[in-house]
């Protein structure tokens, strides 16, 4: 495993080159405001880069996703039978709405399961 210092070498190099470019004749205006904004943006980029690992490690277990899929499928298959006694023909319409809602919610949950599409 790489240490924290090895992971951020590229970011440190970019910060070093930006500061070196601000020195006399380096091509970037040597102004405290420019220096502050540039370092702030590079630090924000470093923070975003460091957060990618957290996103990948915070995933749901795959067995949980399969269990939820089975629960939603079972609910949607048994809903017409359960609703027919109380709603009659209107149960067809209500099951369509239930299917749209729960299948959409399940698709959203699958996107949260793997936000980067791996």
Protein Blocks (a to p, Z undefined) as FASTA:
>chain_A
ZZfklmmmmmmmmmmmmmmmmmghiopacdfklmmmmmmmmmmmmmmmmmmmmmmmmpcc
fklmmmmmmmmmmmmmmmmmmmmmmnommlmmmmmmmmmmmmmmmmmmmmmmmmnoZZ
